[in-house]
């Protein structure tokens, strides 16, 4: 495989390598993805984003974690690609295909990008969970934590509401709970603290990627969970390690995420990096 151009981007510190396969298809195996994601020998990323053509939208997106596995959704990555499309001259509302979901994005007057992330899945089968239960009170008892809320935003999320987020070992608990038998496809584990009636502090441990500075789909899941619990109204500000997102959900329909996106630099992935290491 020859050299491949890329764009390095981030949304609230959640960083991405973006590859454009619209004109020339890009095929990467898990080993190549892991090498690109290596922050010492590659470029480094939280997720790799592959842009592909779509018949029913402006583009289609695929997301890959640092361990080479594919992720079903990435809110910050979607927002970053939308930012690129608007910089290319796309105007108005752009459609973005992510798996089975057709999302839409638009640029606000202040430069932030808003993405309608689709409707959350709330039934236990659609998360998915291993057994029937009320997803508002998942019967998962671990380390004295309160029972969490489960939400699927294109990938499975579990949100624990805690009184003091600073006292929680997010990385340790996230790594352990993400592999709990309740989650047959593993899960992203979020811990949220209500700071004000419309402000949530959130940290997320993502399956296949680890502890993130920000997680867009996790922020959407936390908003849905908080709204279902009656902790917030239709709109809230999510304070993440890397920045802030505004999330809106009226209790039904699509969740809308608004936040910043930034292009950091462009480059070319060399054939030595992409070559099969054997």
HELIX and SHEET records of a PDB file:
HELIX    1   1 UNK A   30  UNK A   37  1                                   8    
HELIX    2   2 UNK A   75  UNK A   87  1                                  13    
HELIX    3   3 UNK A  124  UNK A  127  1                                   4    
HELIX    4   4 UNK A  165  UNK A  167  5                                   3    
HELIX    5   5 UNK A  170  UNK A  177  1                                   8    
HELIX    6   6 UNK A  216  UNK A  229  1                                  14    
HELIX    7   7 UNK A  271  UNK A  274  1                                   4    
SHEET    1   A 6 UNK A  70  UNK A  71  0                                        
SHEET    2   A 6 UNK A  59  UNK A  65 -1                                        
SHEET    3   A 6 UNK A  47  UNK A  52 -1                                        
SHEET    4   A 6 UNK A  14  UNK A  20  1                                        
SHEET    5   A 6 UNK A   4  UNK A  11 -1                                        
SHEET    6   A 6 UNK A 262  UNK A 269 -1                                        
SHEET    1   B12 UNK A  70  UNK A  71  0                                        
SHEET    2   B12 UNK A  59  UNK A  65 -1                                        
SHEET    3   B12 UNK A  94  UNK A  98  1                                        
SHEET    4   B12 UNK A 101  UNK A 107 -1                                        
SHEET    5   B12 UNK A 113  UNK A 119 -1                                        
SHEET    6   B12 UNK A 254  UNK A 259 -1                                        
SHEET    7   B12 UNK A 243  UNK A 248 -1                                        
SHEET    8   B12 UNK A 235  UNK A 240 -1                                        
SHEET    9   B12 UNK A 199  UNK A 206  1                                        
SHEET   10   B12 UNK A 188  UNK A 196 -1                                        
SHEET   11   B12 UNK A 156  UNK A 161  1                                        
SHEET   12   B12 UNK A 149  UNK A 152 -1                                        
SHEET    1   C10 UNK A  70  UNK A  71  0                                        
SHEET    2   C10 UNK A  59  UNK A  65 -1                                        
SHEET    3   C10 UNK A  94  UNK A  98  1                                        
SHEET    4   C10 UNK A 101  UNK A 107 -1                                        
SHEET    5   C10 UNK A 113  UNK A 119 -1                                        
SHEET    6   C10 UNK A 254  UNK A 259 -1                                        
SHEET    7   C10 UNK A 243  UNK A 248 -1                                        
SHEET    8   C10 UNK A 235  UNK A 240 -1                                        
SHEET    9   C10 UNK A 199  UNK A 206  1                                        
SHEET   10   C10 UNK A 210  UNK A 211 -1                                        
END                                                                             
